[in-house]
Amino acid sequence: MMHVAPVGGTAVQDHVALAEIELCGELIIAASAAHEERLSLESIDAVLKVAEERDASRR
């Protein structure tokens, strides 16, 4: 017997996975804008908002 997901609004969203996909997209956009240059670690941290997350976790 084959089990198939029901049709309708029963899909479960993985919010962590969606956030990771969004961050990957932001990195791809930044890398595209950099053209032939590599992104510096500082640029990557800025795209991923590392400093903002660090500050938020300290509060």
trRosetta pair geometry for C-beta under 8 A, 3 or more apart (Angstrom, degrees):
i j d omega theta_ij theta_ji phi_ij phi_ji
5 10 7.3 -166 178 85 94 112
5 11 7.6 52 168 -90 140 75
6 10 5.4 39 72 34 109 145
13 18 6.4 8 177 -35 104 136
14 17 3.9 44 101 17 118 116
14 18 6.5 160 88 -16 63 84
15 18 5.5 -52 -144 38 34 113
15 19 6.3 37 155 -21 65 104
16 19 5.8 -54 -150 35 31 111
16 20 6.5 30 152 -18 64 106
17 20 5.6 -54 -148 36 33 112
17 21 6.4 35 153 -20 65 104
18 21 5.7 -51 -148 35 32 112
18 22 6.5 35 152 -20 63 104
19 22 5.6 -53 -150 35 33 114
19 23 6.5 33 152 -18 65 104
20 23 5.7 -53 -148 36 33 111
20 24 6.4 36 152 -20 65 104
21 24 5.7 -52 -149 35 32 113
21 25 6.5 37 151 -21 63 104
22 25 5.6 -54 -153 34 32 115
22 26 6.6 34 150 -20 65 103
23 26 5.5 -50 -149 34 35 113
23 27 6.5 35 152 -18 65 102
23 47 7.9 114 -161 134 75 93
23 48 5.9 45 -155 -119 116 82
24 27 5.7 -54 -151 36 34 111
24 28 6.4 36 151 -21 66 104
25 28 5.6 -52 -147 34 33 112
25 29 6.4 33 154 -18 65 104
26 29 5.7 -53 -149 36 32 112
26 30 6.4 30 153 -17 65 106
26 47 5.2 162 137 178 108 102
26 48 7.4 150 92 -80 130 51
27 30 5.7 -55 -146 39 32 110
27 31 6.1 32 156 -19 67 107
27 39 7.7 -111 -157 9 83 168
27 44 7.0 26 -122 -134 105 83
27 47 5.7 116 -89 129 62 148
27 48 7.4 16 -69 -62 102 90
28 31 5.7 -54 -144 38 29 111
28 32 6.3 32 154 -21 63 106
29 32 5.7 -55 -149 35 29 113
29 33 6.4 27 154 -18 64 107
30 33 5.7 -56 -148 37 32 110
30 34 6.5 35 152 -25 64 106
30 39 6.0 56 128 -99 112 138
30 43 6.6 164 170 158 132 107
30 44 7.7 157 103 -99 150 51
30 47 4.7 -75 -34 -93 158 141
31 34 5.6 -53 -150 29 33 115
31 39 5.8 -78 -93 -31 74 120
32 35 7.8 34 168 -69 38 39
34 37 4.6 -105 168 71 100 91
34 38 7.1 16 139 174 146 4
34 39 5.6 -136 -46 -71 164 75
34 43 7.5 80 -82 157 133 162
39 43 4.3 -129 -168 89 90 128
39 44 5.2 108 130 -56 125 85
39 47 7.6 -26 -163 -7 148 137
40 43 4.6 101 52 2 76 101
40 44 7.1 -139 95 -3 43 85
41 44 5.6 -52 -149 37 35 113
41 45 6.3 37 152 -20 66 105
42 45 5.7 -53 -148 37 31 112
42 46 6.4 34 151 -22 64 105
43 46 5.6 -53 -149 34 32 113
43 47 6.5 32 153 -18 65 103
44 47 5.8 -53 -149 35 32 110
44 48 6.2 14 157 -3 66 112
45 48 6.0 -66 -142 50 28 100
45 50 4.0 -63 -158 25 86 131
45 51 6.6 74 153 -26 110 85
46 49 7.3 25 -177 -77 31 41
46 50 7.7 -55 -55 23 24 89
46 51 7.7 1 -99 9 55 111
48 53 8.0 -44 136 -1 84 132
49 52 4.3 -33 177 38 98 122
49 53 5.9 104 118 -24 85 93
50 53 5.9 -60 -150 38 31 109
50 54 6.2 31 153 -21 67 107
51 54 5.6 -54 -146 36 32 113
51 55 6.3 31 155 -18 65 106
52 55 5.8 -55 -148 37 30 110
52 56 6.3 30 154 -19 64 108
53 56 5.6 -54 -146 37 31 112
53 57 6.3 28 156 -19 65 107
54 57 6.0 -58 -149 36 29 108
54 58 6.7 30 152 -23 62 106
55 58 5.8 -56 -152 30 33 113
55 59 7.1 38 152 -29 63 99
56 59 6.0 -49 -159 18 36 114
